[in-house]
Amino acid sequence: MQEKHTSTISIDISATPDSIWETLTNPAKARELFWGATISTTWEEGSPITFTGEYKGNSYLEKGTILESRPPEKLRYSHWSNLEGLEDTPENYRTWSFSIRQDKFQTVLTVSEDNIPTEKQRIRSDEFWTEVLRTVKRLAE
């Protein structure tokens, strides 16, 4: 079996955990985080989550299930995308985890994505999450 990879990126944000949580879960702000995707979910554990939109002229569907939702500290959900070209089977779902931790002078947001098939895709995920976290910082501060 091929070894899977994990992408983990953190950023310091001068905002409250509540503000960061709201940035991640508010539909209008989340749409900006994920390049115009329409996100549908209740954010409750066990509920479905879908991302729909268009990328380079092609419609896409990304989906998963909310695995953990503890405002304003932890959000975790499974994620599958038809853009990856992988079959919609459990072994092809990744887990996206967002951890929000208040430090003395700022808040640390860490995102982790696991079950990444290749090192090349892990590097691409690192780049993706770095950009997403920069946008969270800009919107939350």
DSSP file (Angstrom, degrees, kcal/mol; ACC not computed):
  #  RESIDUE AA STRUCTURE BP1 BP2  ACC     N-H-->O    O-->H-N    N-H-->O    O-->H-N    TCO  KAPPA ALPHA  PHI   PSI    X-CA   Y-CA   Z-CA
    1    1 A M              0   0    0      0, 0.0     2,-0.1     0, 0.0     0, 0.0   0.000 360.0 360.0 360.0 137.0    0.0    0.0    0.0
    2    2 A Q        -     0   0    0      1,-0.1     2,-0.2   116,-0.0   116,-0.0  -0.434 360.0-110.0 -71.5 138.9    1.3    3.4   -0.9
    3    3 A E        -     0   0    0     -2,-0.1     2,-0.2     1,-0.0    -1,-0.1  -0.472  32.2-139.9 -67.9 136.2    2.3    5.8    1.9
    4    4 A K        -     0   0    0     -2,-0.2     2,-0.3   114,-0.0   114,-0.1  -0.614  13.2-138.5 -96.0 159.8   -0.1    8.7    2.3
    5    5 A H  E     -A  116   0A   0    111,-2.7   111,-2.6    -2,-0.2     2,-0.4  -0.768   4.8-146.4-119.7 161.0    1.0   12.3    3.1
    6    6 A T  E     -     0   0A   0     -2,-0.3     2,-0.5   108,-0.2   108,-0.2  -0.988   2.3-154.2-130.2 138.0   -0.2   15.1    5.4
    7    7 A S  E     +A  113   0A   0    106,-2.7   106,-2.7    -2,-0.4     2,-0.4  -0.952  16.3 178.3-108.6 127.7   -0.1   18.9    4.9
    8    8 A T  E     +A  112   0A   0     -2,-0.5     2,-0.4   104,-0.2   104,-0.2  -0.984   3.2 171.2-134.0 123.2   -0.1   21.0    8.0
    9    9 A I  E     -A  111   0A   0    102,-2.5   102,-2.9    -2,-0.4     2,-0.3  -0.984   8.4-169.2-132.8 139.6    0.1   24.8    7.9
   10   10 A S  E     -A  110   0A   0     -2,-0.4     2,-0.3   100,-0.2   100,-0.2  -0.912   3.3-174.5-127.3 156.6   -0.3   27.4   10.7
   11   11 A I  E     -A  109   0A   0     98,-1.9    98,-2.6    -2,-0.3     2,-0.4  -0.990  24.0-127.1-148.1 143.1   -0.6   31.2   10.8
   12   12 A D  E     -A  108   0A   0     -2,-0.3     2,-0.4    96,-0.2    96,-0.2  -0.778  30.0-170.5 -88.8 132.9   -0.7   33.7   13.6
   13   13 A I  E     -A  107   0A   0     94,-3.3    94,-2.9    -2,-0.4     2,-1.7  -0.988  26.6-139.0-129.9 132.7   -3.8   36.0   13.5
   14   14 A S  S    S+     0   0    0     -2,-0.4     2,-0.3    92,-0.2    92,-0.1  -0.529  75.0  89.7 -87.1  69.6   -4.5   39.1   15.5
   15   15 A A  S    S-     0   0    0     -2,-1.7    -2,-0.2    92,-0.1   126,-0.1  -0.965  81.8 -90.7-155.9 163.0   -8.2   38.2   16.0
   16   16 A T     >  -     0   0    0     -2,-0.3     4,-2.0   124,-0.2     5,-0.2  -0.394  36.0-114.0 -75.8 156.6  -10.3   36.3   18.5
   17   17 A P  H  > S+     0   0    0      0, 0.0     4,-2.8     0, 0.0     5,-0.2   0.885 118.8  56.1 -55.1 -38.5  -11.1   32.6   18.0
   18   18 A D  H  > S+     0   0    0      1,-0.2     4,-2.4     2,-0.2     5,-0.2   0.900 106.2  49.5 -61.4 -40.6  -14.8   33.6   17.5
   19   19 A S  H  > S+     0   0    0      2,-0.2     4,-1.8     1,-0.2    -1,-0.2   0.895 112.6  46.9 -65.6 -40.3  -13.8   35.9   14.6
   20   20 A I  H  X S+     0   0    0     -4,-2.0     4,-2.0     2,-0.2    -2,-0.2   0.919 111.4  51.1 -68.0 -43.1  -11.7   33.2   13.0
   21   21 A W  H  X S+     0   0    0     -4,-2.8     4,-1.8     1,-0.2     5,-0.2   0.926 109.8  50.3 -58.1 -45.2  -14.5   30.7   13.4
   22   22 A E  H  X S+     0   0    0     -4,-2.4     4,-2.3     1,-0.2    -1,-0.2   0.875 108.0  53.3 -62.8 -37.6  -16.9   33.1   11.8
   23   23 A T  H  < S+     0   0    0     -4,-1.8    -1,-0.2     1,-0.2    -2,-0.2   0.888 111.8  45.5 -64.0 -38.8  -14.5   33.6    8.9
   24   24 A L  H  < S+     0   0    0     -4,-2.0    -2,-0.2     1,-0.2    -1,-0.2   0.796 124.1  31.8 -73.5 -28.8  -14.3   29.9    8.3
   25   25 A T  H  < S+     0   0    0     -4,-1.8    -2,-0.2    -5,-0.2    -3,-0.2   0.572  86.7 102.7-113.4 -11.1  -18.1   29.2    8.6
   26   26 A N  S  X S-     0   0    0     -4,-2.3     4,-3.4    -5,-0.2     5,-0.3  -0.636  70.0-136.5 -73.3 124.5  -19.8   32.3    7.3
   27   27 A P  H  > S+     0   0    0      0, 0.0     4,-1.9     0, 0.0    12,-0.2   0.860 100.3  47.5 -53.9 -41.6  -21.0   31.4    3.7
   28   28 A A  H  > S+     0   0    0      2,-0.2     4,-1.2     1,-0.2     8,-0.1   0.918 117.5  41.3 -68.0 -42.3  -19.9   34.7    2.1
   29   29 A K  H  > S+     0   0    0      2,-0.2     4,-2.0     1,-0.2     3,-0.2   0.909 113.6  52.5 -71.7 -41.4  -16.5   34.7    3.7
   30   30 A A  H  X S+     0   0    0     -4,-3.4     4,-2.1     1,-0.2     7,-0.2   0.866 104.0  58.7 -61.7 -34.8  -16.0   31.0    3.1
   31   31 A R  H  <>S+     0   0    0     -4,-1.9     5,-3.1    -5,-0.3     6,-0.5   0.895 107.0  47.0 -59.9 -39.9  -16.8   31.6   -0.5
   32   32 A E  H ><5S+     0   0    0     -4,-1.2     3,-1.0    -3,-0.2    -2,-0.2   0.868 109.8  53.8 -69.7 -36.0  -13.9   34.1   -0.7
   33   33 A L  H 3<5S+     0   0    0     -4,-2.0    -2,-0.2     1,-0.3    -1,-0.2   0.886 113.1  42.5 -63.0 -39.1  -11.6   31.5    1.0
   34   34 A F  T ><5S-     0   0    0     -4,-2.1     3,-1.4     3,-0.2    -1,-0.3  -0.219 120.0 -99.6-110.1  42.0  -12.4   28.8   -1.5
   35   35 A W  T < 5S-     0   0    0     -3,-1.0    -3,-0.2     1,-0.3    -2,-0.1   0.827  86.3 -39.8  49.9  48.6  -12.3   30.9   -4.7
   36   36 A G  T 3 <S+     0   0    0     -5,-3.1    -1,-0.3     1,-0.3    -4,-0.2   0.488  91.4 153.7  88.6   3.5  -16.0   31.4   -5.2
   37   37 A A    <   -     0   0    0     -3,-1.4     2,-0.6    -6,-0.5    -1,-0.3  -0.379  44.3-128.9 -65.5 142.2  -17.2   28.0   -4.2
   38   38 A T  E     -E   52   0B   0     14,-3.1    14,-2.0    -2,-0.1     2,-0.5  -0.851  26.5-158.3 -89.2 122.1  -20.8   27.8   -2.9
   39   39 A I  E     -E   51   0B   0     -2,-0.6     2,-0.5    12,-0.2    12,-0.2  -0.898   8.8-170.8-109.1 127.8  -20.6   25.9    0.4
   40   40 A S  E     +E   50   0B   0     10,-2.3    10,-1.8    -2,-0.5     2,-0.3  -0.972  31.1 108.5-121.7 121.2  -23.7   24.2    1.8
   41   41 A T        -     0   0    0     -2,-0.5     8,-0.1     8,-0.2    -2,-0.0  -0.949  60.2-130.1-172.7 164.5  -23.8   22.7    5.3
   42   42 A T        -     0   0    0      6,-0.5     3,-0.1    -2,-0.3     7,-0.1   0.500  44.7-128.8 -97.4  -8.5  -25.3   23.2    8.8
   43   43 A W        +     0   0    0      5,-0.3     2,-0.3     1,-0.3     6,-0.1   0.574  65.1 134.0  68.3  12.2  -21.8   22.8   10.4
   44   44 A E    >   -     0   0    0      4,-0.1     3,-2.3     1,-0.1    22,-0.3  -0.716  69.0 -93.3 -91.8 143.5  -23.3   20.2   12.8
   45   45 A E  T 3  S+     0   0    0     -2,-0.3    22,-0.2     1,-0.3    -1,-0.1  -0.278 112.5  20.6 -55.2 134.0  -21.5   17.0   13.4
   46   46 A G  T 3  S+     0   0    0     20,-3.5    -1,-0.3     1,-0.3    21,-0.1   0.245  95.9 122.1  90.1 -11.7  -22.7   14.3   11.0
   47   47 A S    <   -     0   0    0     -3,-2.3    19,-3.0    19,-0.1    -1,-0.3  -0.512  65.5-108.2 -83.8 153.0  -24.2   16.7    8.5
   48   48 A P  E     - F   0  65B   0      0, 0.0    -6,-0.5     0, 0.0     2,-0.4  -0.375  26.6-158.1 -73.7 157.2  -23.1   16.8    4.9
   49   49 A I  E     - F   0  64B   0     15,-2.0    15,-1.9    -8,-0.1     2,-0.4  -0.998   9.8-174.8-133.7 135.1  -20.9   19.5    3.4
   50   50 A T  E     -EF  40  63B   0    -10,-1.8   -10,-2.3    -2,-0.4     2,-0.4  -0.979  13.2-163.4-130.9 146.1  -20.7   20.4   -0.3
   51   51 A F  E     +EF  39  62B   0     11,-3.1    11,-2.8    -2,-0.4     2,-0.4  -0.998  18.1 177.1-121.6 125.1  -18.6   22.8   -2.3
   52   52 A T  E     +EF  38  61B   0    -14,-2.0   -14,-3.1    -2,-0.4     2,-0.3  -0.963  20.1 104.1-129.3 150.1  -19.8   23.6   -5.8
   53   53 A G  E     - F   0  60B   0      7,-1.4     7,-2.3    -2,-0.4     2,-0.4  -0.967  59.6 -74.7 174.7-159.4  -18.5   25.9   -8.4
   54   54 A E  E     - F   0  59B   0     -2,-0.3     2,-0.4     5,-0.3     5,-0.2  -0.997  29.9-174.0-133.8 136.1  -16.5   26.3  -11.6
   55   55 A Y  E >  S- F   0  58B   0      3,-3.0     3,-1.8    -2,-0.4    -2,-0.0  -0.979  75.9 -17.9-134.2 119.8  -12.8   25.9  -12.1
   56   56 A K  T 3  S-     0   0    0     -2,-0.4    -1,-0.1     1,-0.3     3,-0.1   0.880 130.1 -50.0  51.8  42.4  -11.1   26.7  -15.5
   57   57 A G  T 3  S+     0   0    0      1,-0.2     2,-0.4     0, 0.0    -1,-0.3   0.457 117.6 109.9  81.5   0.7  -14.5   26.4  -17.2
   58   58 A N  E <   -F   55   0B   0     -3,-1.8    -3,-3.0     0, 0.0    -1,-0.2  -0.924  66.5-126.7-113.9 134.0  -15.4   23.0  -15.6
   59   59 A S  E     -F   54   0B   0     -2,-0.4     2,-0.3    -5,-0.2    -5,-0.3  -0.460  31.8-166.9 -70.1 146.2  -18.1   22.5  -13.0
   60   60 A Y  E     -F   53   0B   0     -7,-2.3    -7,-1.4    -2,-0.1     2,-0.4  -0.955  17.4-158.1-136.3 158.7  -17.0   20.7   -9.9
   61   61 A L  E     +F   52   0B   0     -2,-0.3    21,-2.0    -9,-0.2     2,-0.4  -0.996  10.5 179.6-133.6 126.4  -18.4   19.1   -6.8
   62   62 A E  E     +FG  51  81B   0    -11,-2.8   -11,-3.1    -2,-0.4     2,-0.3  -0.973  15.4 168.7-123.0 142.8  -16.6   18.5   -3.6
   63   63 A K  E     +FG  50  80B   0     17,-2.5    17,-2.4    -2,-0.4     2,-0.3  -0.954  10.4 137.1-151.3 166.7  -18.3   16.9   -0.7
   64   64 A G  E     -F   49   0B   0    -15,-1.9   -15,-2.0    -2,-0.3     2,-0.4  -0.945  43.2 -84.9-179.4-161.0  -17.8   15.3    2.7
   65   65 A T  E     -F   48   0B   0     -2,-0.3    13,-2.3   -17,-0.3     2,-0.6  -0.994  35.1-112.8-135.4 138.9  -19.2   15.0    6.2
   66   66 A I  E     +B   77   0A   0    -19,-3.0   -20,-3.5    -2,-0.4    11,-0.3  -0.628  35.9 176.9 -71.0 117.3  -18.7   17.2    9.3
   67   67 A L  E     +     0   0A   0      9,-2.5     2,-0.3    -2,-0.6    10,-0.2   0.775  65.7   9.1 -94.4 -32.4  -16.8   15.0   11.7
   68   68 A E  E     +B   76   0A   0      8,-2.2     8,-2.7   -24,-0.1    -1,-0.3  -0.973  56.6 177.3-152.9 134.4  -16.2   17.4   14.5
   69   69 A S  E     +B   75   0A   0     -2,-0.3   -24,-0.2     6,-0.2     6,-0.2  -0.846  12.8 157.1-143.7 102.3  -17.6   20.9   15.2
   70   70 A R  E >>  -B   74   0A   0      4,-3.3     3,-3.3    -2,-0.3     4,-1.8  -0.736  44.9-117.4-126.9  81.0  -16.6   22.6   18.4
   71   71 A P  T 34 S+     0   0    0      0, 0.0   -53,-0.1     0, 0.0    -2,-0.1  -0.333  87.6   3.9 -60.4 140.4  -17.0   26.4   18.0
   72   72 A P  T 34 S+     0   0    0      0, 0.0   -51,-0.1     0, 0.0     3,-0.1  -0.716 132.0  46.1-101.2  38.8  -14.7   28.3   18.2
   73   73 A E  T <4 S+     0   0    0     -3,-3.3    27,-3.1     1,-0.3     2,-0.4   0.817 106.2  21.3-109.4 -39.0  -11.8   25.7   18.6
   74   74 A K  E  <  +BC  70  99A   0     -4,-1.8    -4,-3.3    25,-0.2     2,-0.4  -0.994  45.0 174.1-146.5 132.9  -12.0   22.8   16.2
   75   75 A L  E     +BC  69  98A   0     23,-2.3    23,-3.6    -2,-0.4     2,-0.4  -0.992  13.0 170.3-136.5 129.1  -13.6   22.0   12.9
   76   76 A R  E     +BC  68  97A   0     -8,-2.7    -9,-2.5    -2,-0.4    -8,-2.2  -0.993   2.2 162.4-143.2 131.8  -13.0   18.8   11.0
   77   77 A Y  E     -BC  66  96A   0     19,-2.5    19,-3.1    -2,-0.4   -11,-0.2  -0.995  36.6-111.9-147.3 154.7  -14.6   17.3    8.0
   78   78 A S  E     - C   0  95A   0    -13,-2.3     2,-0.3    -2,-0.3    17,-0.2  -0.471  35.9-161.9 -78.4 158.1  -14.0   14.6    5.3
   79   79 A H  E     + C   0  94A   0     15,-2.6    15,-3.2   -15,-0.2     2,-0.3  -0.976  18.2 172.1-151.3 129.5  -13.5   15.9    1.8
   80   80 A W  E     -G   63   0B   0    -17,-2.4   -17,-2.5    -2,-0.3     2,-0.4  -0.992  11.9-164.9-133.3 142.7  -13.6   14.4   -1.7
   81   81 A S  E > > -G   62   0B   0     -2,-0.3     3,-1.2   -19,-0.2     5,-0.5  -0.992  23.9-147.5-131.3 134.5  -13.3   16.3   -5.0
   82   82 A N  G > 5S+     0   0    0    -21,-2.0     3,-1.0    -2,-0.4   -20,-0.1   0.693  97.5  72.9 -68.7 -16.2  -14.2   15.2   -8.5
   83   83 A L  G 3 5S+     0   0    0      1,-0.2    -1,-0.2   -22,-0.2   -21,-0.1   0.730  85.7  64.4 -69.0 -21.3  -11.3   17.4   -9.6
   84   84 A E  G < 5S-     0   0    0     -3,-1.2    -1,-0.2     2,-0.1    -2,-0.2   0.688 103.0-130.7 -75.6 -17.5   -8.8   14.9   -8.3
   85   85 A G  T < 5 +     0   0    0     -3,-1.0     2,-0.3    -4,-0.3    -3,-0.1   0.671  62.3 132.6  76.3  16.2   -9.9   12.3  -10.8
   86   86 A L      < -     0   0    0     -5,-0.5    -1,-0.3     6,-0.1    -2,-0.1  -0.753  64.0 -98.3-102.4 149.5  -10.3    9.6   -8.0
   87   87 A E        -     0   0    0     -2,-0.3     2,-2.1     1,-0.1     5,-0.1  -0.276  38.0-108.1 -61.2 147.1  -13.3    7.4   -7.5
   88   88 A D  S    S+     0   0    0     -8,-0.1    -1,-0.1     3,-0.1    -8,-0.0  -0.535  73.8 129.2 -79.9  77.1  -15.8    8.5   -4.9
   89   89 A T  S >  S-     0   0    0     -2,-2.1     3,-2.4     1,-0.1     4,-0.3  -0.929  72.6-105.7-130.2 154.9  -14.9    5.8   -2.4
   90   90 A P  G >  S+     0   0    0      0, 0.0     3,-1.6     0, 0.0    -1,-0.1   0.818 116.4  59.2 -51.7 -37.4  -14.1    6.1    1.3
   91   91 A E  G 3  S+     0   0    0      1,-0.3    -3,-0.1    -3,-0.0     0, 0.0   0.658 101.5  56.5 -69.9 -12.9  -10.3    5.5    0.8
   92   92 A N  G <  S+     0   0    0     -3,-2.4     2,-0.4    -5,-0.1    -1,-0.3   0.361  84.4 102.3 -99.0   4.9  -10.2    8.6   -1.5
   93   93 A Y    <   -     0   0    0     -3,-1.6     2,-0.2    -4,-0.3   -13,-0.2  -0.704  57.1-155.9 -87.1 139.7  -11.6   11.0    1.1
   94   94 A R  E     -C   79   0A   0    -15,-3.2   -15,-2.6    -2,-0.4     2,-0.5  -0.633  13.8-125.0-101.8 167.5   -9.2   13.3    2.9
   95   95 A T  E     -CD  78 114A   0     19,-0.6    19,-1.7   -17,-0.2     2,-0.5  -0.978  15.9-160.3-117.1 126.7   -9.8   14.9    6.3
   96   96 A W  E     -CD  77 113A   0    -19,-3.1   -19,-2.5    -2,-0.5     2,-0.4  -0.925  13.4-173.2-103.7 124.1   -9.5   18.7    6.6
   97   97 A S  E     -CD  76 112A   0     15,-2.8    15,-2.3    -2,-0.5     2,-0.5  -0.970  10.1-167.2-123.3 132.0   -9.0   19.8   10.2
   98   98 A F  E     -CD  75 111A   0    -23,-3.6   -23,-2.3    -2,-0.4     2,-0.5  -0.979   6.1-172.1-118.5 123.2   -9.0   23.4   11.5
   99   99 A S  E     -CD  74 110A   0     11,-2.9    11,-2.6    -2,-0.5     2,-0.5  -0.968   4.2-165.4-118.2 128.2   -7.6   24.1   15.0
  100  100 A I  E     + D   0 109A   0    -27,-3.1     2,-0.4    -2,-0.5     9,-0.2  -0.959  11.7 177.3-117.4 119.3   -8.0   27.5   16.6
  101  101 A R  E     - D   0 108A   0      7,-2.7     7,-3.3    -2,-0.5     2,-0.5  -0.979  23.6-137.1-130.5 124.3   -5.9   28.2   19.7
  102  102 A Q  E     - D   0 107A   0     -2,-0.4     5,-0.2     5,-0.2     2,-0.2  -0.661  23.9-172.8 -79.0 124.5   -5.7   31.5   21.6
  103  103 A D        -     0   0    0      3,-3.4    -1,-0.0    -2,-0.5     0, 0.0  -0.416  44.1 -84.9-100.0-175.5   -2.1   32.4   22.6
  104  104 A K  S    S+     0   0    0      1,-0.2     3,-0.1    -2,-0.2    -2,-0.0   0.925 122.3  11.4 -57.7 -48.4   -1.2   35.3   24.9
  105  105 A F  S    S+     0   0    0      1,-0.1     2,-0.3    -3,-0.0    -1,-0.2   0.508 131.9   8.8-114.1  -7.5   -1.1   38.0   22.2
  106  106 A Q  S    S-     0   0    0    -92,-0.1    -3,-3.4    -5,-0.0     2,-0.4  -0.916  72.4 -98.8-158.3-178.8   -2.7   36.4   19.2
  107  107 A T  E     -AD  13 102A   0    -94,-2.9   -94,-3.3    -2,-0.3     2,-0.5  -0.931  25.9-144.0-116.4 138.9   -4.6   33.3   17.9
  108  108 A V  E     -AD  12 101A   0     -7,-3.3    -7,-2.7    -2,-0.4     2,-0.5  -0.901  10.6-165.0-105.1 124.8   -3.0   30.5   16.0
  109  109 A L  E     -AD  11 100A   0    -98,-2.6   -98,-1.9    -2,-0.5     2,-0.4  -0.946   9.0-175.5-107.7 123.6   -5.0   28.8   13.2
  110  110 A T  E     -AD  10  99A   0    -11,-2.6   -11,-2.9    -2,-0.5     2,-0.4  -0.973   5.2-167.8-120.5 132.7   -3.6   25.4   12.1
  111  111 A V  E     -AD   9  98A   0   -102,-2.9  -102,-2.5    -2,-0.4     2,-0.4  -0.952   4.0-172.7-118.1 141.2   -5.0   23.5    9.2
  112  112 A S  E     -AD   8  97A   0    -15,-2.3   -15,-2.8    -2,-0.4     2,-0.4  -0.998   6.9-170.6-133.8 136.5   -4.2   19.9    8.5
  113  113 A E  E     -AD   7  96A   0   -106,-2.7  -106,-2.7    -2,-0.4     3,-0.2  -0.994  15.4-175.2-126.2 124.3   -5.1   17.8    5.4
  114  114 A D  E     + D   0  95A   0    -19,-1.7   -19,-0.6    -2,-0.4  -108,-0.2  -0.623  53.2  48.8-116.3 176.5   -4.4   14.0    5.5
  115  115 A N  E     +     0   0A   0      1,-0.2    -1,-0.2  -110,-0.2  -109,-0.2   0.809  65.0 164.9  66.3  33.8   -4.6   11.0    3.2
  116  116 A I  E     -A    5   0A   0   -111,-2.6  -111,-2.7    -3,-0.2    -1,-0.2  -0.715  31.9-145.1 -82.9 125.1   -2.9   12.9    0.4
  117  117 A P  S    S+     0   0    0      0, 0.0     2,-0.3     0, 0.0    -1,-0.1   0.839  70.1  24.3 -65.0 -37.7   -1.8   10.3   -2.2
  118  118 A T     >  -     0   0    0      1,-0.1     4,-1.8  -113,-0.1     5,-0.1  -0.873  69.3-121.3-131.7 160.1    1.5   11.7   -3.4
  119  119 A E  H  > S+     0   0    0     -2,-0.3     4,-2.3     2,-0.2     5,-0.2   0.875 115.0  56.6 -63.3 -38.2    4.3   14.1   -2.3
  120  120 A K  H  > S+     0   0    0      1,-0.2     4,-1.9     2,-0.2    -1,-0.2   0.910 108.4  46.5 -60.8 -42.5    3.6   16.3   -5.3
  121  121 A Q  H  > S+     0   0    0      2,-0.2     4,-2.4     1,-0.2    -1,-0.2   0.839 108.8  56.0 -69.2 -32.4    0.0   16.7   -4.2
  122  122 A R  H  X S+     0   0    0     -4,-1.8     4,-2.6     2,-0.2    -2,-0.2   0.917 107.1  49.1 -64.2 -42.4    1.1   17.4   -0.6
  123  123 A I  H  X S+     0   0    0     -4,-2.3     4,-2.0     2,-0.2    -2,-0.2   0.911 111.2  49.7 -62.2 -42.3    3.3   20.2   -1.9
  124  124 A R  H  X S+     0   0    0     -4,-1.9     4,-2.4     1,-0.2    -2,-0.2   0.889 110.3  50.9 -63.4 -39.2    0.3   21.5   -3.9
  125  125 A S  H  X S+     0   0    0     -4,-2.4     4,-3.1     2,-0.2     5,-0.3   0.902 106.7  54.3 -64.6 -41.4   -1.9   21.3   -0.7
  126  126 A D  H  X S+     0   0    0     -4,-2.6     4,-2.1     1,-0.2    -2,-0.2   0.924 111.2  45.6 -56.5 -44.7    0.7   23.2    1.3
  127  127 A E  H  X S+     0   0    0     -4,-2.0     4,-1.9     2,-0.2    -2,-0.2   0.913 113.2  50.0 -65.5 -43.3    0.5   26.0   -1.3
  128  128 A F  H  X S+     0   0    0     -4,-2.4     4,-2.3     1,-0.2    -2,-0.2   0.944 113.7  44.2 -59.4 -50.7   -3.3   25.9   -1.3
  129  129 A W  H  X S+     0   0    0     -4,-3.1     4,-2.8     1,-0.2     5,-0.2   0.839 108.3  57.8 -69.3 -32.8   -3.6   26.1    2.5
  130  130 A T  H  X S+     0   0    0     -4,-2.1     4,-1.8    -5,-0.3    -1,-0.2   0.933 110.8  43.9 -59.8 -44.4   -0.9   28.8    2.8
  131  131 A E  H  X S+     0   0    0     -4,-1.9     4,-1.8     2,-0.2    -2,-0.2   0.907 113.0  51.0 -67.5 -42.5   -3.1   31.0    0.5
  132  132 A V  H  X S+     0   0    0     -4,-2.3     4,-2.4     1,-0.2    -2,-0.2   0.930 110.6  49.1 -60.4 -45.5   -6.3   30.1    2.3
  133  133 A L  H  X S+     0   0    0     -4,-2.8     4,-2.5     1,-0.2    -1,-0.2   0.859 107.6  54.3 -66.7 -34.4   -4.8   30.9    5.7
  134  134 A R  H  X S+     0   0    0     -4,-1.8     4,-2.2    -5,-0.2    -1,-0.2   0.898 109.9  48.2 -62.2 -38.9   -3.5   34.3    4.4
  135  135 A T  H  X S+     0   0    0     -4,-1.8     4,-2.5     2,-0.2    -2,-0.2   0.900 109.1  52.3 -69.3 -40.3   -7.1   35.1    3.3
  136  136 A V  H  X S+     0   0    0     -4,-2.4     4,-2.6     2,-0.2     5,-0.3   0.942 110.2  49.8 -57.4 -46.9   -8.5   34.0    6.7
  137  137 A K  H  X S+     0   0    0     -4,-2.5     4,-2.1     1,-0.2    -2,-0.2   0.928 111.4  48.0 -57.9 -47.4   -6.0   36.4    8.3
  138  138 A R  H  < S+     0   0    0     -4,-2.2    -1,-0.2     1,-0.2    -2,-0.2   0.902 116.8  42.5 -62.1 -42.0   -7.0   39.3    6.0
  139  139 A L  H  < S+     0   0    0     -4,-2.5    -1,-0.2     1,-0.2    -2,-0.2   0.825 117.5  45.1 -75.6 -31.5  -10.7   38.7    6.6
  140  140 A A  H  <        0   0    0     -4,-2.6  -124,-0.2    -5,-0.2    -2,-0.2   0.778 360.0 360.0 -86.1 -27.5  -10.5   38.1   10.3
  141  141 A E     <        0   0    0     -4,-2.1    -1,-0.2    -5,-0.3    -2,-0.1   0.490 360.0 360.0 -80.7 360.0   -8.2   41.0   11.4
